[in-house]
Amino acid sequence: MVEDKKNDVKEKEIEITVEKKENFTDDQKKLKFYGKLRKKLHKLAIAKGGDKAGEFTEYILALPDFFILLCRLAVDKRVGGKQKLLVGGIIAYVISPIDIIPDFIPFIGYVDDLVLVVYGLNMVLNELDKQVLIDNWSGEEDVLKLLQRITYVAENFLDKNILKKIKGWFSKIH
């Protein structure tokens, strides 16, 4: 009987999550922003497709997927208030025209956004069941593995001053 109730609760959580995904993807304004950002990033990657740009293209093109994930986490009832504030801060940074690396710098301008999003999601993940992240992810690959790979690349190849500024931003809001 207790096990049946647990299964019912789990099924309802899955239904709610599926419903949220459908509601979010039905919002034409959000989808337009999502599509526009993805198209802009794709054009930049093709136009500036040097060796280094090629290495980071797949990560930069995941930024719109991460943005959608953040928006979904912001409304998911399984995410606590503290995590929602962090998620809201990350969303604000991504859409803000003021960045550590200005977005008008082709391709490279999105690196700080991506790294900040990944660091922020890792912080949220430390205090949240990983299934919540998985339930809200609509990207093409495993979100947890992608977070690990981007974190590794950022830690090993990104300028240390940029990483310091990104980590400093988190210390101000966390």
Sequence and secondary structure as in RCSB ss.txt:
>XXXX:A:sequence
MVEDKKNDVKEKEIEITVEKKENFTDDQKKLKFYGKLRKKLHKLAIAKGGDKAGEFTEYILALPDFFILLCRLAV
DKRVGGKQKLLVGGIIAYVISPIDIIPDFIPFIGYVDDLVLVVYGLNMVLNELDKQVLIDNWSGEEDVLKLLQRI
TYVAENFLDKNILKKIKGWFSKIH
>XXXX:A:secstr
 HHHHHHHHHHHHHHHHHHHHHHHHH HHHHHHHHHHHHHHHHHHHHT  HHHHHHHHHHTTHHHHHHHHHHHHH
 TTS HHHHHHHHHHHHHHH S  SS TTSTTGGGHHHHHHHHHHHHHHHHTS HHHHHHH  SSS HHHHHHHH
HHHHHHHS HHHHHHHHHHHHHH 
